[in-house]
Amino acid sequence: MRFTFGDVVLDTDRFLLERGGEPVHVQPQVFDVLAHLVLNRERVVPKTELLDAVWGDRFVSESTLTSRIKAARRVVGDDGALQGVIQTVHGRGYRWVAAVGCDGPESAPVVAPAPSPRQLEQRIRFCRASDGVRIAYATVGEGPPLVRAAHWITHLDYEWHSPVWRHWMEGLSRGRTFIRYDERGCGLSDHDPQDISFESFVRDLETVVDELGLERFPLMGLSQGGPVAVEYAVRHPERVSRLILIGAFVTGRLVRASTPQEVRETEMQAELIRMGWGRDDPSFRLYFSSTFMPDAKPQMWSDFAALMRRTTAAENALRLNNVAVTMDVREAATKVTVPTLILHGRNEVRIPFSQGRELAARIPRSRLVPLDTRNHLLQADEPAWENLLQEIDSFLAEDESTSRPPEVHV
């Protein structure tokens, strides 16, 4: 949606605010406050609703909200005394009072989400890798652990509220403790590590599970996290009880390129990151959205494009991508000795199904489950998502029914 008031344009699809025809830098939380108020301009928005909509389960003080309201007023040229755009309704909340023009089909007003039947709480903590880099990790749910190896571009906090990822947290934490962490260089982990390499990714996984005191646990690798999980399972077979690989690959895009065209496509992706990642215009990032979720709704593409921009800077995104495209676990895969489940979309656009097949062919006694989807990141409303959850639940039940659930130190 594109909203106009005075000389201000607020484009919620492109995560862009312009004033007097010029783009204005806006902090993400300030932008979210503005967007929520303008979408619900027909009513007073309670403070508690704004806190839930912008910060979700994170605890923040009311003074934090007040400071964001002040910043929101400042960025749209609102005089705090006159309150010509955002009005304070004492004892109740805030109301948008400026006249608004709208381009495009307007969505229904957004209200605070209803509480989930199963109240989820995310606990974020930090540990330090052997080279001193701080790694952020999070746990959600209760019960036996399931560890997700970090993949390309993560952000523990924004993922928690993102429609792209929220159902993953809900589905994978049913009856267990779901553990994930931010890859070095992005999210809440340190953004300026000297070392960004495949070896450092494996070490970070080692650091997180050691910090949690996990002696034996099932390990999941999604996308780029797949090769990292495979390597960890080979190095520490006594600690990995089960291995789950989702949309993973044996060789990165550059390694498996067999034609000049495929090499050029890999180089083009790097150039798109270099040129377009940090721009206000999301067109470059929407290319990635379309390959990760080709069958998702356009709004989901925009949500993913916004998430990518918030997750890391262009320089780090490029460094992380350059490592991913050169990964190669062809030999390591043949040495995996733990029970392995491989799930891969039959018509995947981002990582071809042939990579899932290659993993299954190389990992002894592994099982391949084709999924009826083109999406690399499965959506909550597609049948393949429930199929994936059922396969994982069944696979892990075989492991959990024969051993006492290990304690997770959270």
C-alpha positions in Angstrom: 0.0 0.0 0.0 1.1 3.6 -0.8 -0.3 6.2 1.6 0.1 10.0 1.1 -0.5 12.8 3.5 0.9 16.3 3.0 4.3 16.0 1.3 4.8 12.5 2.8 4.5 9.2 1.1 4.5 6.0 3.2 4.9 2.8 1.0 4.4 -0.2 3.3 5.1 -2.7 0.5 8.5 -1.2 -0.3 9.4 -0.3 3.3 9.9 3.3 2.1 9.1 6.8 3.4 9.5 9.9 1.2 9.1 13.5 2.2 9.1 16.2 -0.4 10.0 13.6 -3.0 13.2 12.5 -1.2 13.6 9.2 0.6 14.0 9.5 4.4 15.8 7.0 6.6 13.5 5.6 9.1 14.3 3.1 11.9 12.4 -0.2 11.4 10.4 0.2 14.6 9.4 3.8 13.8 8.3 2.7 10.3 6.2 -0.1 11.9 4.6 2.3 14.3 3.6 4.6 11.4 2.3 1.8 9.3 0.2 0.3 12.1 -1.3 3.7 13.0 -2.1 4.7 9.4 -3.7 1.3 8.6 -5.9 1.6 11.7 -6.6 5.3 11.3 -10.4 4.9 11.9 -9.9 4.2 15.6 -7.8 4.8 18.7 -5.0 2.3 18.8 -4.2 1.2 22.4 -0.6 1.4 23.6 -0.7 -2.3 24.4 -1.7 -3.1 20.8 1.1 -1.0 19.4 3.6 -2.8 21.7 2.3 -6.2 20.6 2.3 -5.3 16.9 5.8 -3.8 16.8 7.7 -5.7 19.5 5.6 -8.9 19.9 6.8 -11.0 22.8 9.8 -8.8 23.6 9.4 -6.8 26.8 9.9 -3.0 26.3 9.0 -0.1 28.5 6.2 2.4 27.7 8.9 5.0 27.4 10.4 3.1 24.5 7.0 3.4 22.7 6.8 7.1 23.6 10.3 7.7 22.1 9.3 5.9 18.8 6.1 8.0 18.6 8.2 11.2 19.0 10.5 9.9 16.3 7.5 9.0 14.0 6.1 12.5 14.5 9.5 14.1 13.7 10.0 12.1 10.5 6.6 13.1 9.1 6.9 16.8 10.1 4.3 16.6 12.9 4.5 19.4 15.5 4.3 17.5 18.8 2.3 20.4 20.3 -0.3 20.6 17.6 -0.4 16.8 16.9 -1.6 17.2 13.4 -0.7 13.7 12.3 -0.6 11.5 15.4 -2.8 12.4 18.3 -2.2 11.3 21.8 -5.5 10.1 23.4 -4.6 10.3 27.1 -5.2 7.1 29.0 -6.1 5.2 25.9 -3.5 5.3 23.2 -2.8 7.0 19.8 -4.9 8.0 16.8 -3.9 8.9 13.3 -5.7 12.2 12.5 -4.1 13.5 9.2 -6.1 13.1 6.0 -4.7 10.2 4.0 -4.7 9.4 0.3 -4.4 5.7 -0.7 -3.0 4.1 -3.9 -3.9 0.5 -4.5 -6.4 -1.9 -2.9 -6.3 -1.2 0.8 -6.1 -4.0 3.2 -8.4 -4.4 6.1 -7.3 -2.6 9.3 -4.6 -4.5 11.1 -5.3 -5.3 14.7 -3.1 -6.9 17.2 -2.9 -10.7 16.6 -5.0 -12.9 18.7 -3.1 -14.8 21.3 -1.9 -18.2 20.0 -3.6 -21.2 21.6 -0.1 -22.3 22.6 1.7 -19.4 24.1 5.3 -19.4 22.7 8.1 -17.7 24.5 11.5 -17.1 22.8 14.6 -16.9 25.0 17.6 -15.2 23.4 21.1 -15.5 24.8 24.6 -15.1 23.6 27.8 -17.2 23.6 31.3 -16.6 22.3 33.0 -18.6 19.5 36.6 -19.6 19.8 37.7 -16.5 17.8 35.8 -14.2 20.0 32.7 -13.6 17.8 29.5 -13.3 19.8 26.8 -15.7 18.5 23.1 -15.1 19.4 21.0 -18.2 20.0 17.4 -18.8 21.0 15.2 -21.5 22.4 11.4 -21.9 22.1 9.2 -24.7 23.4 9.7 -27.4 26.0 10.9 -31.0 25.7 13.6 -32.9 23.9 15.9 -30.6 21.8 15.9 -30.1 18.0 18.8 -27.9 16.8 18.7 -26.0 13.5 22.1 -25.2 12.0 22.2 -21.5 10.9 21.5 -20.8 7.2 22.0 -17.9 4.9 20.5 -14.7 6.4 18.9 -15.1 9.8 17.6 -12.7 12.5 16.3 -14.3 15.7 14.2 -11.3 16.6 12.7 -10.4 13.2 12.1 -14.0 12.3 10.0 -14.4 15.4 7.5 -11.9 14.1 7.8 -12.5 10.4 5.0 -14.3 8.5 7.8 -16.0 6.5 9.2 -17.8 9.5 6.6 -17.7 12.4 4.9 -21.0 11.4 8.3 -22.7 11.3 8.9 -21.8 15.0 5.4 -22.9 16.0 5.4 -26.2 14.0 9.0 -27.3 14.9 8.6 -26.5 18.7 5.5 -28.7 19.2 6.5 -31.1 22.0 10.2 -30.1 21.9 12.7 -27.4 22.5 13.5 -25.8 19.1 17.0 -24.3 19.1 18.3 -21.9 16.5 21.1 -19.3 16.2 22.1 -16.4 14.1 24.8 -16.9 11.6 27.9 -14.8 12.2 27.7 -11.6 10.3 23.9 -11.2 10.6 20.9 -11.0 12.9 21.8 -10.4 16.6 25.3 -12.1 16.2 28.3 -9.9 15.7 28.2 -8.2 12.3 32.0 -7.6 11.8 33.7 -11.0 12.1 37.1 -11.3 10.5 36.4 -14.9 9.5 33.3 -15.9 7.5 34.0 -19.3 6.2 32.5 -22.8 6.1 34.9 -23.9 8.9 33.7 -20.9 11.1 30.1 -22.0 10.5 30.8 -25.5 11.8 32.6 -24.1 14.8 29.7 -21.8 15.6 27.4 -24.8 15.7 29.8 -26.6 18.0 29.9 -23.5 20.2 26.1 -23.3 20.6 25.4 -26.9 21.4 28.4 -26.9 23.9 27.0 -23.8 25.5 23.6 -25.5 26.0 25.2 -28.6 27.4 23.7 -30.9 24.8 25.3 -34.4 24.8 23.1 -36.0 22.1 20.5 -34.4 20.0 18.7 -34.4 16.6 20.2 -31.8 14.1 18.3 -30.1 11.3 19.9 -28.4 8.3 17.8 -26.1 6.1 19.2 -24.8 2.8 22.8 -23.7 3.4 22.6 -25.1 6.9 22.4 -28.6 5.3 26.1 -28.8 4.4 27.1 -27.4 7.9 24.9 -30.0 9.6 26.3 -32.8 7.4 29.9 -31.8 8.4 29.0 -31.6 12.1 27.4 -35.0 12.0 30.5 -36.5 10.4 32.8 -34.9 13.0 30.6 -35.7 16.0 28.6 -38.8 15.2 28.3 -39.6 18.9 26.4 -36.4 19.6 23.9 -36.4 16.6 21.1 -38.8 17.1 19.2 -38.0 13.9 19.9 -35.7 10.9 17.2 -33.8 9.1 18.0 -32.0 5.8 15.4 -29.7 4.2 15.9 -28.2 0.8 19.7 -28.7 1.3 22.5 -29.2 -1.1 25.7 -31.3 -1.6 27.5 -28.6 -3.7 27.0 -24.9 -3.8 25.8 -23.1 -6.9 29.2 -22.2 -8.2 30.6 -25.7 -7.6 27.8 -27.4 -9.4 27.7 -25.0 -12.3 28.3 -27.1 -15.4 27.8 -24.5 -18.1 29.0 -20.9 -18.7 25.4 -19.7 -18.3 25.2 -21.2 -14.8 28.4 -19.6 -13.9 27.1 -16.2 -15.1 23.9 -16.7 -13.2 25.9 -17.2 -10.0 27.9 -14.1 -10.7 24.7 -12.2 -11.4 23.3 -13.1 -8.0 26.4 -11.8 -6.3 26.2 -8.6 -8.3 22.5 -8.1 -7.3 23.5 -8.4 -3.7 26.4 -5.9 -4.2 24.3 -3.3 -6.0 20.8 -3.6 -4.6 20.8 -5.1 -1.1 20.8 -1.9 0.9 18.6 0.2 -1.4 15.3 1.6 -0.3 13.9 0.2 -3.6 13.3 -3.5 -2.9 13.4 -4.6 -6.5 16.7 -6.3 -6.2 15.8 -8.2 -3.0 12.4 -9.2 -4.5 14.4 -11.3 -7.0 15.6 -13.4 -4.1 12.0 -13.5 -2.6 10.7 -14.9 -5.9 13.3 -17.7 -6.0 12.8 -18.6 -2.3 9.0 -18.6 -2.5 7.8 -18.5 -6.2 4.3 -19.6 -5.3 3.8 -17.2 -2.3 1.6 -14.1 -2.4 3.3 -10.9 -3.5 2.9 -9.5 0.1 5.0 -12.4 1.4 7.7 -11.5 -1.2 7.7 -8.0 0.2 7.9 -9.3 3.8 10.9 -11.4 3.0 12.6 -8.5 1.1 12.2 -6.3 4.2 13.4 -9.1 6.4 16.6 -9.5 4.3 17.4 -5.8 4.5 17.0 -5.8 8.2 19.1 -8.9 8.8 22.5 -7.8 7.6 24.4 -5.3 5.4 25.1 -5.8 1.7 28.8 -6.5 2.4 28.0 -9.3 4.8 25.3 -10.7 2.6 27.8 -10.9 -0.2 30.5 -12.6 2.0 28.0 -15.1 3.3 26.8 -15.8 -0.3 30.3 -16.3 -1.5 30.9 -19.0 1.1 27.6 -20.7 0.3 28.1 -21.0 -3.4 31.5 -22.8 -2.9 30.4 -25.3 -0.3 31.1 -29.0 -1.2 30.2 -31.9 1.1 30.2 -34.7 -1.5 32.9 -36.6 0.4 31.6 -35.8 3.9 28.1 -37.0 3.0 29.3 -40.5 2.3 30.7 -40.6 5.9 27.4 -39.8 7.7 26.5 -42.7 10.0 23.4 -41.4 11.7 19.8 -42.0 10.6 19.0 -39.2 8.0 15.7 -37.8 6.7 15.9 -35.7 3.5 12.9 -33.5 2.5 13.0 -31.6 -0.8 10.5 -29.9 -3.1 10.0 -31.9 -6.4 9.8 -28.6 -8.3 12.1 -26.4 -6.2 13.2 -23.3 -7.9 16.0 -22.1 -5.5 17.8 -25.4 -5.0 17.0 -28.1 -7.6 15.5 -31.5 -6.5 18.6 -33.1 -8.0 20.5 -31.9 -4.9 18.2 -33.7 -2.5 18.5 -36.8 -4.6 22.3 -36.5 -4.6 22.3 -36.2 -0.8 20.1 -39.3 -0.5 22.4 -41.2 -2.9 25.5 -40.3 -0.9 24.3 -40.6 2.7 24.1 -44.3 3.6 20.6 -45.6 4.5 19.1 -42.1 4.3 15.4 -41.6 3.2 14.3 -39.1 0.7 10.8 -37.6 0.9 9.8 -35.5 -2.2 7.5 -32.6 -1.3 4.8 -31.3 -3.7 6.0 -27.7 -3.8 8.1 -25.1 -5.8 8.8 -23.1 -2.6 12.2 -23.3 -1.0 10.7 -21.8 2.2 7.4 -23.7 2.6 4.3 -21.6 3.4 1.9 -22.4 6.2 -1.1 -22.8 3.9 0.3 -25.3 1.5 -0.2 -29.1 1.9 3.5 -29.8 1.7 4.0 -27.9 5.0 1.9 -30.3 7.0 3.5 -33.2 5.2 6.9 -31.9 6.3 5.8 -31.6 9.9 4.3 -35.1 9.9 7.5 -36.6 8.5 9.7 -34.8 11.0 7.4 -35.7 14.0 7.4 -39.4 12.9 11.1 -39.5 12.3 12.0 -37.9 15.7 9.4 -40.0 17.6 11.4 -43.1 16.6 14.4 -41.6 18.4 12.7 -40.0 21.3 10.7 -43.1 22.3 13.9 -45.1 23.0 15.8 -42.5 25.0 15.2 -40.3 28.0 14.8 -36.6 26.8 18.0 -34.8 27.4 18.0 -31.7 29.6 18.3 -28.4 27.8 20.0 -25.7 29.8 18.1 -22.5 29.0 
